[in-house]
């Protein structure tokens, strides 16, 4: 059991506070600001970057490339209402020393649960990571959170999602062009055929088409390479990302 388990976080006014874990139940950490950022050592191969999330229109910190793709999947999945990174730091005492842990992502799910998504090291779980997971399980049990591991889709699906994600920003939306695309793909139709038949210049259509794919207003078979012959439909009913994370059994 982690001794004196507390959580450093920002309150609704942006003030940093440290509270006992039991008092964190119901706190919307996914929408709170960062309380930590990684410092890069010259010997480290990975580096921190940020994902601009269409879900909440905020930058979400990612301390490695694998976490960047986890952020992408969280941003794409409809069950994710909000998510953030580095917005809480667990603090506890163990063997006479203070220990600290910053989980990768806090996710507000459509079910109302706060989900803690923690990524394992690229080289696989090690003793230190397993101990951190034990502390996270204890914290989740005492605060009413859910502990989960990320779930990434196949390499082909992830490549497709990475491609269309470049047009996820609202600036690529256009109501008139989108209405033309909805009409063009009222019935399943190859991508290029629908683009040619919608009555709008292709150079104006393609960014809007990718924008609609990202926001699931158009759908395709994500498990096949996206191209001119890809069959598009009016609504994304595919199960390419059945879940953005795998929650541990409680």
Buried (B, 14 or more C-beta within 10 A) or exposed (E): EBEEBBBBBBEEEEEEBEBEBEEBEEBBBBBBEBBBEBEEEEEEEBEBBEBBBBBBEBBBBBBBEBBBBBBBBBBBBEBBBBBBBBBBBBBBEBEEEEBEBBBBBBBBBEEEEBBBBBBBEEEEEEEEBEBBBEBBBBBBEBBEBBBBBBBBBEEBBBEBBEBBBEBBBEEBBBEEBBEBBBEBBEEEBBBBBBBBEBEBEEEBBBBBBBBBBBBBBBBBBBEEEBEEEBBBBBEBEBEBBEBBBEBBEE
